[in-house]
Amino acid sequence: MQGAFATRTSQGRITVALQAIPMGEDLLVALHGGDRSHIGAVAVSQPRPSLSAGEPRSATTSVIALVGHKEDELARQLAQRVAKEAGVTTTVACGIHLDGISAREIGQVIQMAEEVTRRLIAWKKRGFEPENPHG
């Protein structure tokens, strides 16, 4: 059985964590953090041939956002990026809450989510194998 993947990053009072579980070639991903992890939005993205010249692959994405939550765009972007770049159907459940979050901190959360997403895609491209720290 393929193993799960987990990573996290922190800046100041913000921590963003990502866990992924392979389901065959597909991925089930949780992106969460802040003061209270929760499920605020869920996105499912399926890779497909691109309709644009020069792009080999695109993705079709559907999103469900819970009332009062604003994670829908973050969940959509993460699911779509992984589906497009890694070529696998990807489901993302996302919930990051910070009390009194500022505009600057929202930007930090987005950057942190991009960083953990890069790590996830690299892991998938290695065939779900962990990094070899010894080269």
C-alpha positions as CSV (number, residue, x, y, z in Angstrom):
1,M,0.0,0.0,0.0
2,Q,1.2,3.5,-0.8
3,G,2.0,5.7,2.1
4,A,0.4,9.0,3.0
5,F,2.2,12.4,2.7
6,A,2.3,15.1,5.3
7,T,4.0,18.5,5.4
8,R,3.6,21.8,7.1
9,T,5.0,25.3,7.1
10,S,4.8,28.1,9.7
11,Q,5.3,31.9,9.6
12,G,4.6,33.9,12.7
13,R,1.3,32.9,14.2
14,I,0.2,31.0,11.0
15,T,0.7,27.3,10.4
16,V,-0.6,25.6,7.3
17,A,-0.6,21.8,7.1
18,L,-1.2,19.4,4.2
19,Q,-1.9,15.7,4.3
20,A,-2.5,13.6,1.3
21,I,-3.6,10.0,0.9
22,P,-3.2,8.2,-2.5
23,M,-6.3,6.4,-3.7
24,G,-4.9,4.4,-6.5
25,E,-3.4,7.1,-8.8
26,D,-5.7,9.7,-7.3
27,L,-5.2,12.0,-4.3
28,L,-7.3,12.9,-1.3
29,V,-5.9,16.1,0.3
30,A,-6.5,18.0,3.5
31,L,-5.2,21.6,3.7
32,H,-5.8,23.1,7.1
33,G,-4.4,25.2,9.9
34,G,-4.6,28.5,11.7
35,D,-6.4,28.7,15.0
36,R,-9.0,26.1,14.1
37,S,-8.8,23.5,11.4
38,H,-12.1,22.7,9.8
39,I,-13.8,21.9,6.5
40,G,-14.8,25.2,4.8
41,A,-14.7,24.1,1.2
42,V,-14.2,20.9,-0.9
43,A,-12.9,20.9,-4.5
44,V,-12.6,18.0,-6.9
45,S,-10.5,18.4,-10.0
46,Q,-10.1,16.0,-12.9
47,P,-7.2,16.3,-15.4
48,R,-8.1,16.5,-19.1
49,P,-6.4,17.3,-22.4
50,S,-6.1,21.1,-22.7
51,L,-8.2,23.1,-25.2
52,S,-5.4,25.7,-25.5
53,A,-2.5,25.3,-27.9
54,G,0.8,24.7,-26.1
55,E,-0.8,23.4,-23.0
56,P,-0.7,19.5,-22.8
57,R,-3.1,19.2,-19.9
58,S,-5.8,21.2,-18.1
59,A,-8.4,20.3,-15.4
60,T,-12.1,20.6,-14.8
61,T,-12.9,21.5,-11.2
62,S,-16.0,21.6,-9.1
63,V,-16.2,23.3,-5.7
64,I,-18.6,23.2,-2.7
65,A,-18.2,26.0,-0.1
66,L,-19.9,25.9,3.3
67,V,-21.9,28.9,4.3
68,G,-19.8,31.6,5.8
69,H,-16.5,30.1,4.7
70,K,-14.0,31.6,2.2
71,E,-11.7,28.7,1.4
72,D,-13.4,27.9,-1.9
73,E,-10.9,29.7,-4.1
74,L,-7.9,28.2,-2.3
75,A,-9.4,24.7,-2.5
76,R,-10.1,25.2,-6.2
77,Q,-6.6,26.4,-7.0
78,L,-4.9,23.6,-5.1
79,A,-7.1,20.8,-6.6
80,Q,-6.8,22.2,-10.1
81,R,-3.0,22.7,-9.9
82,V,-2.4,19.2,-8.6
83,A,-4.7,17.7,-11.2
84,K,-3.1,19.6,-14.0
85,E,0.6,19.2,-13.0
86,A,0.5,15.7,-11.6
87,G,-2.2,14.3,-13.9
88,V,-4.4,12.8,-11.2
89,T,-7.9,13.3,-10.0
90,T,-7.6,15.3,-6.8
91,T,-10.0,16.1,-4.0
92,V,-9.1,18.8,-1.6
93,A,-10.9,19.6,1.7
94,C,-9.7,23.0,3.0
95,G,-10.2,24.9,6.2
96,I,-7.9,27.5,7.6
97,H,-9.2,29.9,10.3
98,L,-7.3,32.7,12.0
99,D,-9.1,35.0,14.4
100,G,-8.7,38.6,13.2
101,I,-6.8,37.7,10.1
102,S,-5.3,40.7,8.2
103,A,-4.9,41.2,4.5
104,R,-1.2,40.6,4.8
105,E,-1.8,37.3,6.6
106,I,-4.2,36.2,3.9
107,G,-1.4,36.7,1.5
108,Q,0.9,34.7,3.7
109,V,-1.6,31.8,3.9
110,I,-1.9,31.7,0.1
111,Q,1.9,31.7,-0.3
112,M,2.2,28.9,2.4
113,A,-0.5,26.9,0.6
114,E,1.5,27.2,-2.6
115,E,4.6,26.0,-0.9
116,V,3.0,22.8,0.5
117,T,1.3,22.2,-2.8
118,R,4.7,22.3,-4.6
119,R,5.9,19.7,-2.1
120,L,2.9,17.5,-2.7
121,I,3.3,17.6,-6.5
122,A,7.0,16.7,-6.2
123,W,6.0,13.7,-4.0
124,K,3.4,12.6,-6.5
125,K,5.9,12.9,-9.4
126,R,8.3,10.7,-7.4
127,G,5.6,8.0,-7.5
128,F,4.5,8.6,-3.9
129,E,8.0,7.9,-2.7
130,P,9.5,10.0,0.1
131,E,12.4,12.3,-0.6
132,N,15.8,10.8,-0.2
133,P,17.8,13.3,2.0
134,H,21.0,11.6,1.1
135,G,20.7,12.2,-2.7
